[in-house]
Amino acid sequence: MLPASTIRIRLVGEELRRHREAAGWSLVEVSRRIGIDITKLSRMETGQYNQKCDEVAGLLAIYGIKGEDRKQLLELSRSADRPGLWQRSSSSLAQRIATLRILESRATKIINFESEVIPGLLQTVPYAQALMSNVGMVDEELIGDRVAARIARQGVLRKSGAPHFCAIIAENALHNIIGDKEILREQLGYLAEASRRSTINLRVIPRSVGNHPGFDGPFLRLQFTNRPSVIMLPNRTSTLFLEADEDRQLYNRALVELLAVALDHDESVALVRDLESRLA
């Protein structure tokens, strides 16, 4: 395990790699230009090394990165060994989505609990569009871009070596009319079809279940090979990523309790199909 590797270290590394490739530099060329060993450069980009602020500044200068992008990366590198990350409204939506996509692309298992809506990784385009329109928190001209970004995230479940995805959904989410009944019917059909993939496990918590930890709200747990897991908590204007051991233990207990009261995969799919047929 690499306990020193935090979300911040991984994000800085990913951004350094992206900027290097965009500038057309190879690792060998950068190593010769800046005098950093190529193995160290590679470890910096893969998040296996706590990048020093002066090293990051030197690399950004070579890649021609200035302004706000440079400022934000340097701020991240200064606090890189600090666990957790709160990306607030001051961070752009693109940055918050990029962080999640980076983590999802590296994860070996993703568990998503949702109480009121279908998980984003399993939403259809019409459902996502209607959802963003319904909440009234997204300007109409931005909905298309946000939906495209959400659907693009779903590619992680179709790639070779896709992470195992466990969707734990409170039954209410299967009944909530998002858009109209036709949109919901198509969404339920897609959810059932997607759940046929061997890497997707669907678990529905019936309405008959009483109090459970899911009442505290939705969350994701991302698991990695040889790295500690990360808990992601979304809200309207920001995203909170948790890495502290006490946070992991709390959400691990919550997941155990949620899975204990949820229907198994086959029962869950059968319930989704039944609800879909009633909307036909």
GIJO-V46313 format. One record per residue. OMEGA is omega in degrees with one decimal (999 if undefined). Layout:
# GIJO-V46313
omega=OMEGA
omega=OMEGA
This chain:
# GIJO-V46313
omega=-179.0
omega=-173.3
omega=-177.7
omega=-175.2
omega=178.8
omega=174.9
omega=-178.0
omega=179.1
omega=180.0
omega=179.6
omega=177.7
omega=179.7
omega=-179.8
omega=179.6
omega=176.6
omega=178.2
omega=-178.4
omega=-179.1
omega=178.4
omega=-179.0
omega=179.0
omega=179.2
omega=177.3
omega=-179.8
omega=170.7
omega=177.2
omega=179.8
omega=-179.1
omega=-179.9
omega=179.5
omega=179.4
omega=-175.1
omega=-171.8
omega=177.4
omega=175.3
omega=-179.2
omega=-175.0
omega=177.5
omega=177.9
omega=177.7
omega=180.0
omega=178.8
omega=175.8
omega=-177.2
omega=-178.4
omega=176.3
omega=179.4
omega=-178.8
omega=179.5
omega=-175.4
omega=176.8
omega=-175.7
omega=-178.9
omega=176.9
omega=178.4
omega=179.8
omega=178.5
omega=179.4
omega=179.7
omega=177.6
omega=178.4
omega=-177.0
omega=177.9
omega=-178.3
omega=-177.7
omega=172.2
omega=-173.0
omega=179.0
omega=179.7
omega=-178.8
omega=-177.2
omega=179.1
omega=178.1
omega=176.6
omega=177.0
omega=-176.9
omega=179.4
omega=-179.1
omega=-170.6
omega=-177.6
omega=178.8
omega=-178.7
omega=177.5
omega=-179.6
omega=174.6
omega=176.9
omega=-173.8
omega=-178.1
omega=177.4
omega=173.1
omega=-179.3
omega=176.4
omega=-179.7
omega=179.1
omega=-178.7
omega=177.4
omega=-180.0
omega=178.1
omega=-179.2
omega=-179.5
omega=177.8
omega=-178.5
omega=179.3
omega=-178.6
omega=-179.8
omega=-173.5
omega=172.9
omega=177.5
omega=177.6
omega=175.2
omega=-177.3
omega=172.8
omega=175.9
omega=-177.8
omega=-173.1
omega=-178.0
omega=175.1
omega=179.1
omega=-177.1
omega=-178.9
omega=-179.4
omega=-179.6
omega=170.8
omega=178.6
omega=-179.6
omega=-179.9
omega=179.6
omega=178.6
omega=-178.8
omega=-179.9
omega=-179.0
omega=176.7
omega=-176.2
omega=-175.0
omega=175.0
omega=-178.3
omega=-177.7
omega=176.5
omega=-175.6
omega=-176.6
omega=-179.1
omega=-174.7
omega=-178.9
omega=-180.0
omega=-178.7
omega=177.6
omega=179.4
omega=179.5
omega=179.6
omega=-179.9
omega=178.5
omega=178.1
omega=-175.1
omega=178.0
omega=-179.0
omega=-179.1
omega=-178.5
omega=-177.1
omega=174.2
omega=-177.7
omega=-178.3
omega=176.6
omega=173.0
omega=-177.2
omega=177.0
omega=178.9
omega=176.9
omega=-171.6
omega=172.4
omega=-174.2
omega=179.1
omega=-177.9
omega=-178.9
omega=-178.9
omega=-175.8
omega=-179.7
omega=176.8
omega=-175.0
omega=174.8
omega=-176.0
omega=-179.5
omega=178.1
omega=179.1
omega=179.9
omega=179.0
omega=178.8
omega=179.1
omega=177.1
omega=179.0
omega=179.4
omega=179.4
omega=179.7
omega=-179.9
omega=-177.3
omega=175.0
omega=177.8
omega=-176.3
omega=-177.7
omega=-178.1
omega=179.0
omega=-178.4
omega=179.3
omega=-178.8
omega=176.0
omega=-175.9
omega=177.3
omega=-176.5
omega=179.0
omega=-179.3
omega=-177.5
omega=176.9
omega=-174.2
omega=-178.5
omega=179.2
omega=178.6
omega=176.3
omega=-176.4
omega=175.7
omega=173.5
omega=168.0
omega=179.6
omega=-179.5
omega=-175.6
omega=174.1
omega=175.6
omega=175.8
omega=177.7
omega=178.7
omega=-178.9
omega=175.2
omega=179.5
omega=177.6
omega=-179.7
omega=165.0
omega=-171.5
omega=-170.9
omega=-177.6
omega=178.3
omega=-179.4
omega=177.0
omega=-176.5
omega=179.1
omega=-178.3
omega=-177.8
omega=-177.9
omega=176.5
omega=178.4
omega=-178.2
omega=178.9
omega=-178.1
omega=174.2
omega=177.3
omega=178.5
omega=-179.7
omega=178.1
omega=-179.9
omega=179.6
omega=-179.6
omega=-179.5
omega=-178.1
omega=-178.3
omega=171.3
omega=175.7
omega=-173.5
omega=-176.7
omega=178.3
omega=-179.9
omega=179.2
omega=179.6
omega=178.3
omega=179.0
omega=179.2
omega=179.8
omega=178.8
omega=177.0
omega=-177.2
omega=179.7
omega=179.6
omega=-176.6
omega=999
